[in-house]
Amino acid sequence: MRHSRKRNKLSRPTKVRNALVRNMATSLVLHDKITTTAAKAKVLKPVIEKLVMIVKKDDNVTAIRKLNAYFYDQEATKRMIEIFKPRFEKRSSGFVSMKKRLPRPSDAAPQIEIGFVS
């Protein structure tokens, strides 16, 4: 049964939504933090947490293959292995933090800065 499996659809078709999340995940890994809307940040956080757990638990070859299949840029995979794996070695969860920012001026959409915990 699929109880409690509902996710925000972000008013997009499945393929477009998946591409959006993959693109945001790649950008977050490459830039360490990004500012986006609250709804998109809430969808992105569990994805990033799972990717960091892949890096921590799997051996390097398996992790590289899984990350290359997900990220759009191989530089993101390289950063996950070289930078984030040692950084989060002793941490079991909570790799990502979300901070509220001022609303976007054009349409007053709530903004959140999502980034990795240092």
C-alpha positions as CSV (number, residue, x, y, z in Angstrom):
1,M,0.0,0.0,0.0
2,R,1.2,3.5,-0.7
3,H,0.0,5.4,2.4
4,S,1.7,8.8,3.0
5,R,3.5,8.8,-0.4
6,K,2.0,12.0,-1.7
7,R,4.5,14.6,-2.9
8,N,4.0,18.1,-4.2
9,K,3.6,17.9,-8.0
10,L,4.7,21.6,-8.5
11,S,2.0,22.0,-11.2
12,R,4.2,20.1,-13.8
13,P,4.0,16.9,-15.6
14,T,6.1,14.0,-14.2
15,K,9.0,14.2,-16.7
16,V,9.3,18.0,-16.3
17,R,9.1,17.8,-12.5
18,N,11.8,15.1,-12.4
19,A,14.0,17.1,-14.7
20,L,13.5,20.2,-12.5
21,V,14.4,18.3,-9.3
22,R,17.5,16.8,-10.9
23,N,18.6,20.2,-12.2
24,M,18.1,21.8,-8.8
25,A,20.0,18.9,-7.1
26,T,22.9,19.4,-9.5
27,S,23.0,23.1,-8.9
28,L,22.9,22.7,-5.2
29,V,25.9,20.3,-5.2
30,L,27.9,22.5,-7.5
31,H,27.1,25.8,-5.7
32,D,26.6,24.5,-2.0
33,K,23.5,26.6,-1.7
34,I,20.6,27.9,-3.8
35,T,17.6,30.1,-3.3
36,T,14.3,28.8,-4.6
37,T,10.6,28.8,-3.7
38,A,9.4,27.0,-0.5
39,A,7.5,24.3,-2.4
40,K,10.5,23.4,-4.6
41,A,12.9,23.4,-1.6
42,K,10.6,21.0,0.3
43,V,10.6,18.6,-2.7
44,L,14.4,18.9,-3.1
45,K,15.5,18.2,0.5
46,P,14.7,14.5,0.7
47,V,16.2,13.9,-2.7
48,I,19.5,15.4,-1.6
49,E,19.4,13.6,1.7
50,K,19.1,10.3,-0.1
51,L,22.0,11.1,-2.5
52,V,24.3,11.9,0.4
53,M,23.3,8.6,2.0
54,I,24.2,6.8,-1.2
55,V,27.7,8.4,-1.1
56,K,28.2,7.5,2.5
57,K,27.0,3.9,2.4
58,D,28.1,2.6,-1.1
59,D,31.6,2.0,-2.2
60,N,33.0,4.6,-4.6
61,V,32.4,2.7,-7.8
62,T,28.7,2.0,-7.0
63,A,28.2,5.5,-5.7
64,I,29.8,7.1,-8.8
65,R,27.5,5.1,-11.1
66,K,24.4,5.9,-9.2
67,L,25.2,9.6,-9.0
68,N,26.2,9.9,-12.7
69,A,22.9,8.4,-13.5
70,Y,21.1,11.1,-11.5
71,F,23.2,14.3,-12.0
72,Y,23.4,16.2,-15.2
73,D,27.0,17.2,-14.6
74,Q,29.9,14.8,-13.7
75,E,31.5,17.6,-11.8
76,A,28.6,17.3,-9.3
77,T,29.5,13.6,-8.8
78,K,33.1,14.4,-8.3
79,R,32.2,17.1,-5.6
80,M,30.0,14.6,-3.8
81,I,32.7,12.0,-3.6
82,E,35.6,14.3,-2.8
83,I,34.0,17.1,-0.7
84,F,30.7,15.9,0.9
85,K,31.7,12.3,1.7
86,P,34.4,13.3,4.2
87,R,32.4,16.3,5.4
88,F,29.4,14.1,6.4
89,E,31.3,11.0,7.5
90,K,30.3,11.4,11.2
91,R,26.8,12.8,10.6
92,S,24.0,10.3,10.3
93,S,21.3,12.7,9.0
94,G,20.4,16.3,8.6
95,F,22.8,17.1,5.7
96,V,20.7,20.0,4.4
97,S,19.5,23.2,6.1
98,M,16.7,25.4,4.9
99,K,16.5,29.1,5.8
100,K,13.6,31.4,5.1
101,R,14.3,34.5,3.0
102,L,12.3,37.6,2.0
103,P,9.5,36.9,-0.5
104,R,10.2,37.3,-4.1
105,P,9.4,41.0,-5.1
106,S,7.6,40.2,-8.3
107,D,4.9,37.8,-7.1
108,A,5.6,37.6,-3.3
109,A,6.3,33.9,-3.5
110,P,7.9,32.6,-0.3
111,Q,11.7,32.0,-0.8
112,I,14.0,29.6,0.9
113,E,17.7,29.3,0.8
114,I,18.6,25.6,0.9
115,G,22.2,24.6,1.4
116,F,24.5,22.0,2.9
117,V,25.3,22.0,6.6
118,S,29.0,22.8,7.2
